[in-house]
Amino acid sequence: MSKKPTILLAEDDLQLSCIVKDNLEEEGFEVINCPDGDEAWFQFQRKHPDICLLDVNMPCRDGYNLAKKIREKNDVVPILFLTAKHMQEDKLKGFEVGGDDFITKPFHMPELLKRMQVFLRRNKMMLPAHEDTFTLGALTFIPGQNKLSSAGKEILITEKENQLLLFFCQHPNTILKRSEILTHVWGKDDYFLGRSMDVFITRLRKLFKEEGGATIETIPHVGYRFVV
């Protein structure tokens, strides 16, 4: 019998949290329901959930602060913000602290479920089951270990950098559309996620500039090409 996916639900609106919890449990999820950010942080460390649903405005610790703490411990678990906010600045802040997506209140449960399933499926499928390695000039990329190695030196990268670099390595010297990359690595093509992607590409470019081995070319109005 397979383990039920565990959902950390941090929401201070009691009525909404009960509705979401009941619906998710009917769909086969185990739900950890937390009324504030401090309780959610405590439960995250105890339960190691498969996905986090975080209200932006909560007592004790808001969703952005909680997401930042979670990312210090875990760079893989999907984080979806539940928010009544529509401002671009709020979404950008959410992506900067490590969020994967936003769903705006009021929302329909089928939409929430679809978005959750995208990220749960992505995390299962993203990395190869066996220990693939990629040679990038003097660098060796080992995606199963989130690292690059060169002349005995190891360079650890984040999970998101790992997923992005793996996708590039699977499509070397090929022009990739921004929408292709976003859909594969982030789960959907979205303006705000695109801003987040640009940040990770800048980090990888800096690494390759320092170590050599590959370049990420910008193809204007199209996307990127990973040149090995």
C-alpha positions, 0 to 999 in steps of 0.5 A: 500500500503506497503512502498517502502524500502529506500536505502541510496546510498553514491557514489562519482562516478556520472555516477555509482551512477546514474546507480545504482539509476535508476536500484534500482528505477526500482526495486521499491526502494526509493533511497537517492543518496549522493555524499559524506560521510558528505551528506550521514551522514546528510541524514541517520539521516533524512531518517532512511533508510532500507539499506545503500550502501557505497562507501569506498573511498569518499570525506569528510568522507570515507565509513568506517568512515561513517559506524562507525558513523551509527553503533553508532546510529543504530546497525540493518540497513544493511551496504554493502560496494561498493569497488574496493579494494580486500585486506583482510585487507580492508574487515576485517576493514569493518567488524570491523566498522560494515559492513555486506558485500562487493561487488567489483566494477565492479559489476552486478546489479542482484548480488547487488539486490540479496545481498540486498534482503538477508539482507532486508529479514533477518532483517524482519524475524530475531526476533520473533513477540511475546515476547519470553523469554529464561531462561539461568540459573540465566539469562533471555534473552529477544530478543525482547528487546535486553537484558538479566536480572538477579536479577533485573540487566539489560544487554543490548546487540547489535543487532548482539549479540542479533541475534546470541544468539537467534539462539543459544537459538533456538538450545540449546545443539546442535552442529551447523556448522559455515556455519549454523550460518553464513548463518542464522545470517549474510546471507551467509557463508564467511571467513571474516564474520566468523572472525566477528562472532568469535568476537561476540562469544568472547563477549558473552562468556565473558558475560556468564563467568561473569554472569553464565547461559550458555557456548558456546563450540567450536567443533574443525573443525565443529562449536559451541555448546550452552550449557545451 
